């Protein structure tokens, strides 16, 4: 397994290795290029899960 990290650049909409655009413009790090390519999907899934947890908490289920 490699120690290399991958990022998704929000400006260029591309996957980048460790040295790339500034951190504020990137999502990551991810363990591999394939996972970094799914960065927006992963972020959407995490946001939906947290939104559900927040709704459940508001309803007294949390």
PyMOL Python script that loads the backbone (N, CA, C, O; Angstrom):
from pymol import cmd

cmd.read_pdbstr("""\
ATOM      1  N   UNK A   1       0.831  -1.174   0.000  1.00  0.00           N
ATOM      2  CA  UNK A   1       0.000   0.000   0.000  1.00  0.00           C
ATOM      3  C   UNK A   1       0.882   1.246   0.000  1.00  0.00           C
ATOM      4  O   UNK A   1       1.880   1.320   0.717  1.00  0.00           O
ATOM      5  N   UNK A   2       0.500   2.205  -0.802  1.00  0.00           N
ATOM      6  CA  UNK A   2       1.280   3.422  -0.967  1.00  0.00           C
ATOM      7  C   UNK A   2       0.902   4.464   0.086  1.00  0.00           C
ATOM      8  O   UNK A   2      -0.230   4.491   0.568  1.00  0.00           O
ATOM      9  N   UNK A   3       1.861   5.316   0.435  1.00  0.00           N
ATOM     10  CA  UNK A   3       1.592   6.431   1.342  1.00  0.00           C
ATOM     11  C   UNK A   3       1.124   7.661   0.567  1.00  0.00           C
ATOM     12  O   UNK A   3       0.853   8.710   1.151  1.00  0.00           O
ATOM     13  N   UNK A   4       1.034   7.519  -0.747  1.00  0.00           N
ATOM     14  CA  UNK A   4       0.631   8.643  -1.585  1.00  0.00           C
ATOM     15  C   UNK A   4      -0.817   9.028  -1.287  1.00  0.00           C
ATOM     16  O   UNK A   4      -1.666   8.164  -1.069  1.00  0.00           O
ATOM     17  N   UNK A   5      -1.089  10.329  -1.281  1.00  0.00           N
ATOM     18  CA  UNK A   5      -2.432  10.827  -1.042  1.00  0.00           C
ATOM     19  C   UNK A   5      -2.948  11.515  -2.296  1.00  0.00           C
ATOM     20  O   UNK A   5      -2.189  12.099  -3.070  1.00  0.00           O
ATOM     21  N   UNK A   6      -4.262  11.428  -2.472  1.00  0.00           N
ATOM     22  CA  UNK A   6      -4.907  12.022  -3.627  1.00  0.00           C
ATOM     23  C   UNK A   6      -5.978  13.003  -3.177  1.00  0.00           C
ATOM     24  O   UNK A   6      -6.558  12.859  -2.101  1.00  0.00           O
ATOM     25  N   UNK A   7      -6.231  13.999  -4.011  1.00  0.00           N
ATOM     26  CA  UNK A   7      -7.186  15.047  -3.710  1.00  0.00           C
ATOM     27  C   UNK A   7      -8.063  15.302  -4.932  1.00  0.00           C
ATOM     28  O   UNK A   7      -7.697  14.977  -6.061  1.00  0.00           O
ATOM     29  N   UNK A   8      -9.233  15.894  -4.675  1.00  0.00           N
ATOM     30  CA  UNK A   8     -10.103  16.322  -5.766  1.00  0.00           C
ATOM     31  C   UNK A   8     -10.106  17.843  -5.769  1.00  0.00           C
ATOM     32  O   UNK A   8     -10.470  18.464  -4.770  1.00  0.00           O
ATOM     33  N   UNK A   9      -9.707  18.445  -6.874  1.00  0.00           N
ATOM     34  CA  UNK A   9      -9.645  19.899  -7.003  1.00  0.00           C
ATOM     35  C   UNK A   9     -11.017  20.419  -7.439  1.00  0.00           C
ATOM     36  O   UNK A   9     -11.536  20.037  -8.488  1.00  0.00           O
ATOM     37  N   UNK A  10     -11.590  21.298  -6.611  1.00  0.00           N
ATOM     38  CA  UNK A  10     -12.900  21.872  -6.910  1.00  0.00           C
ATOM     39  C   UNK A  10     -12.835  22.927  -8.007  1.00  0.00           C
ATOM     40  O   UNK A  10     -13.840  23.193  -8.666  1.00  0.00           O
ATOM     41  N   UNK A  11     -11.684  23.523  -8.209  1.00  0.00           N
ATOM     42  CA  UNK A  11     -11.519  24.546  -9.249  1.00  0.00           C
ATOM     43  C   UNK A  11     -11.441  23.897 -10.628  1.00  0.00           C
ATOM     44  O   UNK A  11     -12.155  24.290 -11.550  1.00  0.00           O
ATOM     45  N   UNK A  12     -10.570  22.903 -10.759  1.00  0.00           N
ATOM     46  CA  UNK A  12     -10.325  22.266 -12.056  1.00  0.00           C
ATOM     47  C   UNK A  12     -11.177  21.022 -12.291  1.00  0.00           C
ATOM     48  O   UNK A  12     -11.218  20.477 -13.394  1.00  0.00           O
ATOM     49  N   UNK A  13     -11.868  20.577 -11.211  1.00  0.00           N
ATOM     50  CA  UNK A  13     -12.705  19.376 -11.278  1.00  0.00           C
ATOM     51  C   UNK A  13     -11.916  18.171 -11.765  1.00  0.00           C
ATOM     52  O   UNK A  13     -12.351  17.416 -12.635  1.00  0.00           O
ATOM     53  N   UNK A  14     -10.727  18.021 -11.160  1.00  0.00           N
ATOM     54  CA  UNK A  14      -9.846  16.909 -11.503  1.00  0.00           C
ATOM     55  C   UNK A  14      -9.233  16.320 -10.240  1.00  0.00           C
ATOM     56  O   UNK A  14      -9.234  16.938  -9.176  1.00  0.00           O
ATOM     57  N   UNK A  15      -8.715  15.117 -10.389  1.00  0.00           N
ATOM     58  CA  UNK A  15      -8.005  14.440  -9.308  1.00  0.00           C
ATOM     59  C   UNK A  15      -6.541  14.843  -9.381  1.00  0.00           C
ATOM     60  O   UNK A  15      -5.950  14.889 -10.460  1.00  0.00           O
ATOM     61  N   UNK A  16      -5.956  15.139  -8.205  1.00  0.00           N
ATOM     62  CA  UNK A  16      -4.561  15.570  -8.148  1.00  0.00           C
ATOM     63  C   UNK A  16      -3.800  14.758  -7.114  1.00  0.00           C
ATOM     64  O   UNK A  16      -4.372  14.324  -6.114  1.00  0.00           O
ATOM     65  N   UNK A  17      -2.508  14.554  -7.351  1.00  0.00           N
ATOM     66  CA  UNK A  17      -1.677  13.937  -6.301  1.00  0.00           C
ATOM     67  C   UNK A  17      -1.415  14.970  -5.204  1.00  0.00           C
ATOM     68  O   UNK A  17      -1.905  16.096  -5.288  1.00  0.00           O
ATOM     69  N   UNK A  18      -0.667  14.606  -4.201  1.00  0.00           N
ATOM     70  CA  UNK A  18      -0.393  15.467  -3.050  1.00  0.00           C
ATOM     71  C   UNK A  18      -0.030  16.890  -3.393  1.00  0.00           C
ATOM     72  O   UNK A  18      -0.581  17.819  -2.805  1.00  0.00           O
ATOM     73  N   UNK A  19       0.872  17.089  -4.317  1.00  0.00           N
ATOM     74  CA  UNK A  19       1.275  18.434  -4.713  1.00  0.00           C
ATOM     75  C   UNK A  19       0.318  18.910  -5.799  1.00  0.00           C
ATOM     76  O   UNK A  19       0.310  18.381  -6.910  1.00  0.00           O
ATOM     77  N   UNK A  20      -0.479  19.903  -5.466  1.00  0.00           N
ATOM     78  CA  UNK A  20      -1.452  20.399  -6.435  1.00  0.00           C
ATOM     79  C   UNK A  20      -1.935  21.769  -6.040  1.00  0.00           C
ATOM     80  O   UNK A  20      -1.175  22.575  -5.502  1.00  0.00           O
ATOM     81  N   UNK A  21      -3.192  22.034  -6.305  1.00  0.00           N
ATOM     82  CA  UNK A  21      -3.788  23.329  -5.984  1.00  0.00           C
ATOM     83  C   UNK A  21      -3.821  23.550  -4.478  1.00  0.00           C
ATOM     84  O   UNK A  21      -3.555  22.632  -3.702  1.00  0.00           O
ATOM     85  N   UNK A  22      -4.147  24.764  -4.071  1.00  0.00           N
ATOM     86  CA  UNK A  22      -4.155  25.102  -2.654  1.00  0.00           C
ATOM     87  C   UNK A  22      -5.211  24.294  -1.914  1.00  0.00           C
ATOM     88  O   UNK A  22      -6.230  23.912  -2.490  1.00  0.00           O
ATOM     89  N   UNK A  23      -4.965  24.043  -0.667  1.00  0.00           N
ATOM     90  CA  UNK A  23      -5.809  23.175   0.156  1.00  0.00           C
ATOM     91  C   UNK A  23      -7.259  23.654   0.211  1.00  0.00           C
ATOM     92  O   UNK A  23      -8.172  22.829   0.239  1.00  0.00           O
ATOM     93  N   UNK A  24      -7.487  24.950   0.227  1.00  0.00           N
ATOM     94  CA  UNK A  24      -8.847  25.479   0.315  1.00  0.00           C
ATOM     95  C   UNK A  24      -9.695  25.118  -0.898  1.00  0.00           C
ATOM     96  O   UNK A  24     -10.923  25.185  -0.840  1.00  0.00           O
ATOM     97  N   UNK A  25      -9.053  24.737  -1.989  1.00  0.00           N
ATOM     98  CA  UNK A  25      -9.759  24.401  -3.224  1.00  0.00           C
ATOM     99  C   UNK A  25      -9.866  22.898  -3.455  1.00  0.00           C
ATOM    100  O   UNK A  25     -10.274  22.463  -4.532  1.00  0.00           O
ATOM    101  N   UNK A  26      -9.499  22.095  -2.443  1.00  0.00           N
ATOM    102  CA  UNK A  26      -9.472  20.652  -2.661  1.00  0.00           C
ATOM    103  C   UNK A  26     -10.232  19.894  -1.583  1.00  0.00           C
ATOM    104  O   UNK A  26     -10.381  20.369  -0.457  1.00  0.00           O
ATOM    105  N   UNK A  27     -10.705  18.714  -1.942  1.00  0.00           N
ATOM    106  CA  UNK A  27     -11.275  17.760  -1.004  1.00  0.00           C
ATOM    107  C   UNK A  27     -10.270  16.634  -0.845  1.00  0.00           C
ATOM    108  O   UNK A  27      -9.623  16.229  -1.811  1.00  0.00           O
ATOM    109  N   UNK A  28     -10.141  16.131   0.369  1.00  0.00           N
ATOM    110  CA  UNK A  28      -9.221  15.031   0.594  1.00  0.00           C
ATOM    111  C   UNK A  28      -8.425  15.273   1.847  1.00  0.00           C
ATOM    112  O   UNK A  28      -8.674  16.238   2.569  1.00  0.00           O
ATOM    113  N   UNK A  29      -7.488  14.427   2.112  1.00  0.00           N
ATOM    114  CA  UNK A  29      -6.890  13.448   1.201  1.00  0.00           C
ATOM    115  C   UNK A  29      -7.682  12.141   1.140  1.00  0.00           C
ATOM    116  O   UNK A  29      -8.425  11.790   2.057  1.00  0.00           O
ATOM    117  N   UNK A  30      -7.496  11.448   0.040  1.00  0.00           N
ATOM    118  CA  UNK A  30      -8.068  10.128  -0.196  1.00  0.00           C
ATOM    119  C   UNK A  30      -6.924   9.151  -0.413  1.00  0.00           C
ATOM    120  O   UNK A  30      -5.838   9.549  -0.835  1.00  0.00           O
ATOM    121  N   UNK A  31      -7.158   7.871  -0.127  1.00  0.00           N
ATOM    122  CA  UNK A  31      -6.067   6.897  -0.192  1.00  0.00           C
ATOM    123  C   UNK A  31      -5.624   6.522  -1.601  1.00  0.00           C
ATOM    124  O   UNK A  31      -4.515   6.026  -1.799  1.00  0.00           O
ATOM    125  N   UNK A  32      -6.497   6.760  -2.578  1.00  0.00           N
ATOM    126  CA  UNK A  32      -6.139   6.387  -3.955  1.00  0.00           C
ATOM    127  C   UNK A  32      -6.881   7.273  -4.949  1.00  0.00           C
ATOM    128  O   UNK A  32      -7.821   7.985  -4.596  1.00  0.00           O
ATOM    129  N   UNK A  33      -6.442   7.210  -6.176  1.00  0.00           N
ATOM    130  CA  UNK A  33      -6.982   8.059  -7.235  1.00  0.00           C
ATOM    131  C   UNK A  33      -8.464   7.785  -7.482  1.00  0.00           C
ATOM    132  O   UNK A  33      -9.237   8.714  -7.716  1.00  0.00           O
ATOM    133  N   UNK A  34      -8.859   6.525  -7.432  1.00  0.00           N
ATOM    134  CA  UNK A  34     -10.244   6.143  -7.694  1.00  0.00           C
ATOM    135  C   UNK A  34     -11.191   6.721  -6.640  1.00  0.00           C
ATOM    136  O   UNK A  34     -12.279   7.196  -6.967  1.00  0.00           O
ATOM    137  N   UNK A  35     -10.773   6.677  -5.389  1.00  0.00           N
ATOM    138  CA  UNK A  35     -11.599   7.229  -4.317  1.00  0.00           C
ATOM    139  C   UNK A  35     -11.684   8.743  -4.449  1.00  0.00           C
ATOM    140  O   UNK A  35     -12.755   9.318  -4.254  1.00  0.00           O
ATOM    141  N   UNK A  36     -10.586   9.393  -4.772  1.00  0.00           N
ATOM    142  CA  UNK A  36     -10.586  10.850  -4.962  1.00  0.00           C
ATOM    143  C   UNK A  36     -11.524  11.245  -6.096  1.00  0.00           C
ATOM    144  O   UNK A  36     -12.154  12.300  -6.035  1.00  0.00           O
ATOM    145  N   UNK A  37     -11.622  10.421  -7.117  1.00  0.00           N
ATOM    146  CA  UNK A  37     -12.514  10.706  -8.239  1.00  0.00           C
ATOM    147  C   UNK A  37     -13.978  10.686  -7.794  1.00  0.00           C
ATOM    148  O   UNK A  37     -14.830  11.282  -8.453  1.00  0.00           O
ATOM    149  N   UNK A  38     -14.274  10.016  -6.694  1.00  0.00           N
ATOM    150  CA  UNK A  38     -15.634   9.942  -6.145  1.00  0.00           C
ATOM    151  C   UNK A  38     -15.865  10.974  -5.045  1.00  0.00           C
ATOM    152  O   UNK A  38     -16.854  10.877  -4.318  1.00  0.00           O
ATOM    153  N   UNK A  39     -14.991  11.945  -4.908  1.00  0.00           N
ATOM    154  CA  UNK A  39     -15.042  12.897  -3.795  1.00  0.00           C
ATOM    155  C   UNK A  39     -16.385  13.602  -3.676  1.00  0.00           C
ATOM    156  O   UNK A  39     -16.908  13.731  -2.569  1.00  0.00           O
ATOM    157  N   UNK A  40     -16.948  14.054  -4.762  1.00  0.00           N
ATOM    158  CA  UNK A  40     -18.223  14.767  -4.684  1.00  0.00           C
ATOM    159  C   UNK A  40     -19.352  13.830  -4.269  1.00  0.00           C
ATOM    160  O   UNK A  40     -20.237  14.221  -3.508  1.00  0.00           O
ATOM    161  N   UNK A  41     -19.325  12.615  -4.759  1.00  0.00           N
ATOM    162  CA  UNK A  41     -20.316  11.614  -4.374  1.00  0.00           C
ATOM    163  C   UNK A  41     -20.194  11.283  -2.883  1.00  0.00           C
ATOM    164  O   UNK A  41     -21.197  11.190  -2.175  1.00  0.00           O
ATOM    165  N   UNK A  42     -18.972  11.109  -2.422  1.00  0.00           N
ATOM    166  CA  UNK A  42     -18.728  10.824  -1.001  1.00  0.00           C
ATOM    167  C   UNK A  42     -19.217  11.976  -0.142  1.00  0.00           C
ATOM    168  O   UNK A  42     -19.857  11.752   0.885  1.00  0.00           O
ATOM    169  N   UNK A  43     -18.925  13.203  -0.546  1.00  0.00           N
ATOM    170  CA  UNK A  43     -19.361  14.377   0.215  1.00  0.00           C
ATOM    171  C   UNK A  43     -20.886  14.444   0.259  1.00  0.00           C
ATOM    172  O   UNK A  43     -21.460  14.751   1.304  1.00  0.00           O
ATOM    173  N   UNK A  44     -21.540  14.162  -0.855  1.00  0.00           N
ATOM    174  CA  UNK A  44     -23.004  14.177  -0.902  1.00  0.00           C
ATOM    175  C   UNK A  44     -23.583  13.114   0.035  1.00  0.00           C
ATOM    176  O   UNK A  44     -24.527  13.391   0.775  1.00  0.00           O
ATOM    177  N   UNK A  45     -23.024  11.905   0.009  1.00  0.00           N
ATOM    178  CA  UNK A  45     -23.493  10.831   0.884  1.00  0.00           C
ATOM    179  C   UNK A  45     -23.329  11.208   2.357  1.00  0.00           C
ATOM    180  O   UNK A  45     -24.227  10.972   3.166  1.00  0.00           O
ATOM    181  N   UNK A  46     -22.193  11.787   2.698  1.00  0.00           N
ATOM    182  CA  UNK A  46     -21.945  12.183   4.091  1.00  0.00           C
ATOM    183  C   UNK A  46     -22.893  13.298   4.523  1.00  0.00           C
ATOM    184  O   UNK A  46     -23.382  13.296   5.652  1.00  0.00           O
ATOM    185  N   UNK A  47     -23.152  14.243   3.632  1.00  0.00           N
ATOM    186  CA  UNK A  47     -24.063  15.339   3.946  1.00  0.00           C
ATOM    187  C   UNK A  47     -25.477  14.808   4.157  1.00  0.00           C
ATOM    188  O   UNK A  47     -26.158  15.209   5.101  1.00  0.00           O
ATOM    189  N   UNK A  48     -25.921  13.910   3.281  1.00  0.00           N
ATOM    190  CA  UNK A  48     -27.258  13.335   3.430  1.00  0.00           C
ATOM    191  C   UNK A  48     -27.380  12.561   4.735  1.00  0.00           C
ATOM    192  O   UNK A  48     -28.399  12.656   5.418  1.00  0.00           O
ATOM    193  N   UNK A  49     -26.359  11.802   5.085  1.00  0.00           N
ATOM    194  CA  UNK A  49     -26.383  11.032   6.333  1.00  0.00           C
ATOM    195  C   UNK A  49     -26.428  11.968   7.543  1.00  0.00           C
ATOM    196  O   UNK A  49     -27.158  11.710   8.501  1.00  0.00           O
ATOM    197  N   UNK A  50     -25.657  13.041   7.502  1.00  0.00           N
ATOM    198  CA  UNK A  50     -25.654  13.985   8.622  1.00  0.00           C
ATOM    199  C   UNK A  50     -26.972  14.739   8.697  1.00  0.00           C
ATOM    200  O   UNK A  50     -27.477  14.994   9.791  1.00  0.00           O
ATOM    201  N   UNK A  51     -27.538  15.100   7.541  1.00  0.00           N
ATOM    202  CA  UNK A  51     -28.837  15.765   7.546  1.00  0.00           C
ATOM    203  C   UNK A  51     -29.901  14.872   8.172  1.00  0.00           C
ATOM    204  O   UNK A  51     -30.742  15.355   8.931  1.00  0.00           O
ATOM    205  N   UNK A  52     -29.876  13.577   7.865  1.00  0.00           N
ATOM    206  CA  UNK A  52     -30.818  12.625   8.454  1.00  0.00           C
ATOM    207  C   UNK A  52     -30.596  12.533   9.965  1.00  0.00           C
ATOM    208  O   UNK A  52     -31.556  12.534  10.735  1.00  0.00           O
ATOM    209  N   UNK A  53     -29.349  12.456  10.384  1.00  0.00           N
ATOM    210  CA  UNK A  53     -29.041  12.400  11.816  1.00  0.00           C
ATOM    211  C   UNK A  53     -29.545  13.661  12.524  1.00  0.00           C
ATOM    212  O   UNK A  53     -30.057  13.580  13.640  1.00  0.00           O
ATOM    213  N   UNK A  54     -29.404  14.806  11.893  1.00  0.00           N
ATOM    214  CA  UNK A  54     -29.894  16.059  12.470  1.00  0.00           C
ATOM    215  C   UNK A  54     -31.419  16.045  12.588  1.00  0.00           C
ATOM    216  O   UNK A  54     -31.966  16.462  13.610  1.00  0.00           O
ATOM    217  N   UNK A  55     -32.112  15.565  11.541  1.00  0.00           N
ATOM    218  CA  UNK A  55     -33.575  15.481  11.597  1.00  0.00           C
ATOM    219  C   UNK A  55     -34.020  14.535  12.702  1.00  0.00           C
ATOM    220  O   UNK A  55     -34.952  14.833  13.449  1.00  0.00           O
ATOM    221  N   UNK A  56     -33.339  13.378  12.801  1.00  0.00           N
ATOM    222  CA  UNK A  56     -33.675  12.417  13.852  1.00  0.00           C
ATOM    223  C   UNK A  56     -33.455  13.030  15.228  1.00  0.00           C
ATOM    224  O   UNK A  56     -34.267  12.841  16.134  1.00  0.00           O
ATOM    225  N   UNK A  57     -32.359  13.761  15.385  1.00  0.00           N
ATOM    226  CA  UNK A  57     -32.062  14.404  16.657  1.00  0.00           C
ATOM    227  C   UNK A  57     -33.163  15.412  17.006  1.00  0.00           C
ATOM    228  O   UNK A  57     -33.633  15.469  18.143  1.00  0.00           O
ATOM    229  N   UNK A  58     -33.561  16.199  16.013  1.00  0.00           N
ATOM    230  CA  UNK A  58     -34.605  17.196  16.236  1.00  0.00           C
ATOM    231  C   UNK A  58     -35.933  16.551  16.640  1.00  0.00           C
ATOM    232  O   UNK A  58     -36.722  17.151  17.369  1.00  0.00           O
ATOM    233  N   UNK A  59     -36.174  15.343  16.169  1.00  0.00           N
ATOM    234  CA  UNK A  59     -37.414  14.612  16.493  1.00  0.00           C
ATOM    235  C   UNK A  59     -37.289  13.826  17.803  1.00  0.00           C
ATOM    236  O   UNK A  59     -38.226  13.134  18.203  1.00  0.00           O
ATOM    237  N   UNK A  60     -36.133  13.932  18.471  1.00  0.00           N
ATOM    238  CA  UNK A  60     -35.952  13.259  19.729  1.00  0.00           C
ATOM    239  C   UNK A  60     -35.539  11.806  19.611  1.00  0.00           C
ATOM    240  O   UNK A  60     -35.679  11.037  20.563  1.00  0.00           O
ATOM    241  N   UNK A  61     -35.031  11.425  18.446  1.00  0.00           N
ATOM    242  CA  UNK A  61     -34.590  10.043  18.235  1.00  0.00           C
ATOM    243  C   UNK A  61     -33.089   9.887  18.442  1.00  0.00           C
ATOM    244  O   UNK A  61     -32.570   8.775  18.341  1.00  0.00           O
ATOM    245  N   UNK A  62     -32.386  10.968  18.727  1.00  0.00           N
ATOM    246  CA  UNK A  62     -30.947  10.893  18.811  1.00  0.00           C
ATOM    247  C   UNK A  62     -30.446  10.976  20.139  1.00  0.00           C
ATOM    248  O   UNK A  62     -29.233  10.924  20.345  1.00  0.00           O
TER     249      UNK A  62
END
""", "prot")
cmd.dss("prot")
cmd.show_as("cartoon", "prot")
cmd.util.cbc("prot")
cmd.orient("prot")
